[in-house]
Amino acid sequence: MKTVLREEWKAGRARIKITSIVLAVILLGSVLVNVTAYRTGLSHVTFFGSFLYIFSLILGTVGIPVYALVRGSGNIRSLLFDDTNYLLLLLPKRSYVLLGGRQLMNLAEFCIYFIPSLCYLSLLGPTGGLLWNWFGGSLHAGTTYWHNVSALYRELFIEYPAWTVQTFLMVLISFAAVQATLNCAFAIYASFVHSKKPHKFLMALIIFFLFYLEVRVSTWGMNRLLFTRPFYAEPTAAGAAWFHVGILAAFGTVYFLLTGWLLENRIEV
């Protein structure tokens, strides 16, 4: 396992460094523009800052997970469909070790992107009043930027630390489960269809079916989560959330084991 992790780190180190720098430039640039708008109130800066605010939120909450899933170390597409895929059969490690090492490295890669991005977004958060003011709301009078930042951290780490930790763990578990699902889809396709490139429509069908099973089972009792307020203050809501995450984790484990078995017994290169 250590060997796999070390080799995956060497292979992805340059990509991780470049991606981290790009994220920092974009998100910190957005923070700078929004803080300037927050302090000056200039209309043209506020409009541009509102656009960057929305873009940064989408990038930080959706773009980073998608990028890590598609381009990260844990995706086995390159092992199955690239010209060097025959090397898979020459590795001395078992498929489960190779697959587990790659997914652990990908989880670490996701954290390297995600945790700093959360810090950047926390600096962006207090300027959200600009966005709501753009839509007709108003800023809270008598408050400073750093007062709002400290209030945000106080709520997350002092008033509701358990909710913060649980939410972060749920994100990590969900990410790992989704990665295992995507890898399983690639392995199922490669087991029955021998082609150098996966057919997009067939891959979409397999991915949809695997995710449909997860979502269908995990939505049991969803009304408990949707209609219990506030989420972070209600133990029943937290329990419902963990129920759904647990279902995803169970499916992710099954898909991981199935992928490892297919790599060892069914994949032909």
N, C-alpha and C positions, 0 to 999 in steps of 0.2 A: 504493500500500500504506500509506504514512504517513497519507494522508487517512482511509482505512478504519479504521486503528488509532486515530487521534485521535477519530473520531466514535464508535466503539464504546466507547472509554474514557469519553467524555462521557456516553453513554447509560447505561452500567453503573456509573458511579462511585458513585452513591448506594447502589445495591444492594450493591456490594462493601464499602463502608464499614459499612453496617448489619450485613451478614452477618459481617464480621470482628469487630465488637464483640460480637455475640451469641455467636460461637464462643469468644471470649476470656473472656466472663463465665461461660459454662457450664464450659469446661475448667479455667480457673483456680479457679473455685468448687469443682470436683471435687478439684483439687490441694489446696486449703486444707482441705477436709473430711478428705481422706485423710491429710494430714500431721498434722492434729490427732489423728486416730485412731492414727496411727503413734506419736506421742509420748505420748499418754495411755493408750491401750489400753482405752478405755471401750467396752463391748460395743455399746451402741446407736449410737454414732458409727461403730464398725467396721462394723456391718451396713449403715448408710446409705452409708458410704464404699465398701464393696464393690459396692453397687448402682451408685453413680456411676462407679466404676472400669470396670465392664463397659460401661455406657452410653457413657462417654467413648471407650473403645476402638472401639466400634461406630461412633460418630459420626466419630471421626478417621480411621478406615480405610475405612469403607464410605459413611457419610453424606455426607462432603465430596465424594468423586468423583461420587456419584450426583447430588447437588445441582448441582455444576458442569456436569455433562453435560446435565441437564434444564433448568436455569434460567440457565445461563451464556450468554455472548455467542456462542459457537460453534454453538449449536443453531439450525438454519435453519427450524424449524417455523413461527415467526412470519412469516418471509418468504413462505412458501408458502401459509399458510392464514388469516392475519389479513386484515382488510378493507383494509389498506394494502399488500397484496402486489403490487399493480400497479406500485408504485414500483420494484420489482426491474428492470422493463424500461426504466425511465427513467434508471437510473444510468449514468454515462459509463464506469465501470470494467468490465473484463471479469469474467465470473462467477468465474473462477479467482482473480482478485485479491480480489474481495469475499469469496469463501469462505475463501481463505487468510488474509486479514486477520482475519476473524471467529474462525477457529480458533486463530490465534496469540494473539489477545486472550483467548480462552477458556483457553488453556494458561497464560497469565500470570495470569488470574483464579484458576485452580486452584492455582497456586504461592502466590499471596497468601493463600489459605486454608490450604493444606497445610503449608507450611514453618513458620509460627508454631504450627500445631497439633502438629507434631512436637516443637517445643520444649516446648509445654505437656505433651504426653504423656511426654516425657523426665523432667519433674519429677514426673509421676505414677508412673512406672515403679518406683522403689524401694519404693513403698508396696504393691506387688503381694503382698508377703508377708502382708499383712492378708487378702487374698482367699484365698490358699492356706491360711492359718491358719484361716479361716472354714470351709474344707472339710476341716480336720483336719490341716493341716501345721503348721509352726512357723516363727517368725521367726529370722533369724540373730542370735545373741547377739553383743554386743560391737561392733556396727557402728552408725554414725550415718547419718542421712538423707543429709547432704551427702557423706559418704564413698561411699555407694552411687550418688549422682548422678554424682560425679566418676569412679567406676569405669565407669559406663555410657558416658560420653563418651570415656574413655580407650580402651575397647574399640572404639568406633565409629570414632574419628578417629585413633588412634595405632596400635593393634594391627591393625586391619583397615580402613584407609582406602579401599583399592581396592574392597573389597566394598561399603562404604557408598556410594561414588560410583556404582558400577555399578548398585546397587539403585535409587538415586534416578533414574538415567537410564532404567532399565527401566520405572519407574513413569510417567515423563513420556511415553515413547514409547508405552506401552500405552494411556495416557489419550488421546493424540492419535489412535491407531488406532481406539479405541472410538468417539470422537467422529465420526470420518470414516465409520464404519460406520452410526451412527445417522442422520447426515445423508444418506447414500446411500439408506437405507431410506425416508426422507421424500421424497427426490427421485424414487425409483422409483415410489412410490405416486402422487405428484402428476403423474407423466408419463402414467399410464394410467387413473387414477381422478380425475375432476373433481368435487370436493366441497369445501365450505367447511371441513369438519372431517374429519380422517382417521378411517376406521373402525378401531376398536381391534383387532378380530380380524384384519383384513387386515394392519394394521401389525405386529401381533405375529408373524404368519406370515412377513412379509418380514424382520423383524429376526432371527427365529429362523433362517431360511435363511442369511442373511449371516453370522451368528455361527457357525452350524454349519460352514460352509466353513472359516472361520478356525480354529476349535477342532479340527476333524477333521485338518487338515493340520499344525497346530502341535503336536499330541500325538504326532507321530512321535518316537520315542526318549524318551518321557516317563519311562520306567522308569530312565533314566540320572539324571534329576533327583531322582526320588522316593527312590531307594535309595542314593544317594551321600551320605555323611555325613562331617563336617559340610559344609553347603553352602558356607559362606563360606571354607572352607579348601581346597577341592578345585577345581583348575582345570577338571577335566572337568565338574563340576557347573555352574560358571559358564559354560562353553561351551555346555552343554545349555540353560541358561536363556536365553542370548543367541540360541540357535537358535530357540527358541519366540518370543521377542520380535521377532526378525528376520522371522519368518513373519507375525506380526501387523502389523509395520510395512509389509511388502510388500502385504498385503491392504488396509491402511489407505490406502496410496498409490494402489492401483488404484481403491478406492472413492472417494477424493478426486477423481481424474481423471474417473471416471464421473459423479460428482455435478456437477462443473463442466460437463461436456458436456451433461448433461440440462438444466441450468439455461439453457444458451445455445440449445439446439436443440429441446428437447421440452416444456419447461414452458410452458403456456398459462394466462394469468390474465385 
